[in-house]
Amino acid sequence: MRDKSAHIPLDHASVSPIEAAEKLRAFKEQMLKRRTVREFDTRPIDQALLDDIISVAGSAPSGANKQPWTFCLVQDPSLKSQIREAAEKEEFENYHGRMGERWMNDLKEFGTDHIKEFLKEAPCLIVVFKRIYEVDEAEGKQNNYYVNESVAIAVGMLLTAIHLAGLVAVTHTPSPMNFLAKVLERPENERAFLLIPVGYPKESTLVPDIKKKPLDEIRIAY
Ligand SMILES: Cc1cc2nc3c(=O)[nH]c(=O)nc-3n(C[C@H](O)[C@H](O)[C@H](O)COP(=O)(O)O)c2cc1C
C-alpha cells in the first residue's frame, strides 16, 4: 500500500472546454511573440518582478523534488564586468576555431560574434546553476536525480515568466562556463547551466527573421 498520510488535497480550478480554449489561445498568442533579444535598455527591473520570476521557475517539477537549482541574480556592475570579460575570452576562442565551420555557418543569420555588450547593458544577469549533489551531514554526498532535465524545465518556466512580465532575455552559453562558479564563488556541488541576461529591449531593436517548424512537422499522432 502506498503511504498517503502526508498528502494534501489538490488545489485545482477546473476550466470549461470553452474557457480552456480561450485561455490557451491568448497564452499561445502571447508566447509566440517571445524572442531572444540581444540588445537591452539599461533600465533597471523591479526587484519584486525578479523575485516572482524566480518563484515561478522554482515551482518546476524535478526528479524526486530535489529542486537541483540555484538562480543567481547579478546586478552589481563590477561582477557583471568580470563575467563579461571572462565570457568574451571564451567566446573569442569559440568564434575563432572552437566552434568549427558548420556551426559558424549556422550562426551567420544571427549576426553574433564574441563581443557581448548585452552582459553590460542588461540590468540583471540570471546565472542558473545546477546542483549535482547535496551534502548531508551524516551521509555525505547525495547525488540529485535527472538534474539536466529538471533544470531545463525550470529554465523553460523562467523564460516564460520573463516574457509574461514584459521583459526580454537571451539564453547565453559562453562555454566552457566554469568561470561563472569562480566569479560568483559558488560551492563545489554547483555547475553553471545557463547565463541569462534579462531586461527591457533597446528601442527599435531588431531580431533575426527565423521561422519555427510548423505543427505538422513536430507533432506525430499515433
Ligand atoms: C541552450 C541554448 C543556448 C543558446 N546559446 C546562445 C548564445 O550563446 N548566444 C546567443 O546569442 N543565443 C543563444 N541562444 C539563443 C538561440 O540562438 C535562440 O533561442 C534561437 O535562435 C531561436 O530564437 P528565439 O529564441 O528568438 O525563438 C541559445 C539558446 C538555447 C536554448
The ligand as a MOL file (V3000), in Angstrom:
LIG
                    3D

  0  0  0     0  0            999 V3000
M  V30 BEGIN CTAB
M  V30 COUNTS 31 33 0 0 0
M  V30 BEGIN ATOM
M  V30 1 C 20.6410 26.1130 -24.8920 0
M  V30 2 C 20.6750 27.3920 -25.6760 0
M  V30 3 C 21.8730 28.0550 -25.8410 0
M  V30 4 C 21.9240 29.2750 -26.5300 0
M  V30 5 N 23.0950 29.9620 -26.6010 0
M  V30 6 C 23.1160 31.1960 -27.1600 0
M  V30 7 C 24.2920 32.0070 -27.0930 0
M  V30 8 O 25.3060 31.6340 -26.5110 0
M  V30 9 N 24.2650 33.2250 -27.6870 0
M  V30 10 C 23.1440 33.7250 -28.3020 0
M  V30 11 O 23.1800 34.8410 -28.8070 0
M  V30 12 N 21.9930 32.9800 -28.3540 0
M  V30 13 C 21.9550 31.7510 -27.7710 0
M  V30 14 N 20.7860 31.0180 -27.7690 0
M  V30 15 C 19.5750 31.6010 -28.3590 0
M  V30 16 C 19.1750 30.9150 -29.6610 0
M  V30 17 O 20.0180 31.3400 -30.6860 0
M  V30 18 C 17.6990 31.2450 -29.9690 0
M  V30 19 O 16.8850 30.7170 -28.9460 0
M  V30 20 C 17.2700 30.6480 -31.3020 0
M  V30 21 O 17.9440 31.2650 -32.3430 0
M  V30 22 C 15.7670 30.7930 -31.5080 0
M  V30 23 O 15.3890 32.1550 -31.4270 0
M  V30 24 P 14.2220 32.6350 -30.4940 0
M  V30 25 O 14.6450 32.3580 -29.0710 0
M  V30 26 O 14.0740 34.1030 -30.7620 0
M  V30 27 O 12.9930 31.8430 -30.8150 0
M  V30 28 C 20.7260 29.8120 -27.0990 0
M  V30 29 C 19.5200 29.1310 -26.9210 0
M  V30 30 C 19.4840 27.9440 -26.2040 0
M  V30 31 C 18.1550 27.2600 -25.9870 0
M  V30 END ATOM
M  V30 BEGIN BOND
M  V30 1 1 1 2
M  V30 2 1 2 3
M  V30 3 2 2 30
M  V30 4 2 3 4
M  V30 5 1 4 5
M  V30 6 1 4 28
M  V30 7 2 5 6
M  V30 8 1 6 7
M  V30 9 1 6 13
M  V30 10 2 7 8
M  V30 11 1 7 9
M  V30 12 1 9 10
M  V30 13 2 10 11
M  V30 14 1 10 12
M  V30 15 2 12 13
M  V30 16 1 13 14
M  V30 17 1 14 15
M  V30 18 1 14 28
M  V30 19 1 15 16
M  V30 20 1 16 17
M  V30 21 1 16 18
M  V30 22 1 18 19
M  V30 23 1 18 20
M  V30 24 1 20 21
M  V30 25 1 20 22
M  V30 26 1 22 23
M  V30 27 1 23 24
M  V30 28 2 24 25
M  V30 29 1 24 26
M  V30 30 1 24 27
M  V30 31 2 28 29
M  V30 32 1 29 30
M  V30 33 1 30 31
M  V30 END BOND
M  V30 END CTAB
M  END
